[in-house]
Every structure is written in structure tokens, then in C-alpha cells.
Amino acid sequence: MAKSLDEDALSEPSKGLLESELKESEQVYAMVDGSMIFTDDGWQETKVGRVFQASHYIEKEEHRWKIQASQYVAK
């Protein structure tokens, strides 16, 4: 049986985001994506969000960028 996230919890920032100390000029990125997955109850839509600070980008080998830390939420 599929469980839903509490709608009230989705409208508030996560504890990690609330506790992070951002400077007024610091950039924050948000990424969202969605898909349909087949469950026991049939096809269900799912959404995923990712939030991270621009300062958490680090460059690795072969000029590929990686992110040190981010927050995720899924519904």
C-alpha cells in the first residue's frame, strides 16, 4: 500500500534548511523532477526535489562537478 507524505510537512522548509546559515547574497539551487511508477495500486505519480547551496559545488577529476551536500524531498 502506498503511503503519502503529510501535505503540511511539504509546505515547510526541512530542519536542515532552517538550520543552515545562508548569507543574503548566497545562491541556492532547486531541482525538481517527476515520473510515473507502477505500484501494487497501479500507476502513481512521484515527484523528487533537491536543494543545495552554490558553495557546495566541488570540482573533481575530468572537469566533472560534484555536490558535497544537498537536501531531498520526495512525494
Secondary structure, DSSP 8 states (H G I E B T S, - for coil): ------HHHHTS--HHHHH----TT--EEEEEEEEEEEETTEEEEEEEEEEEEGGGEEE-GGG-EEES--EEEE-
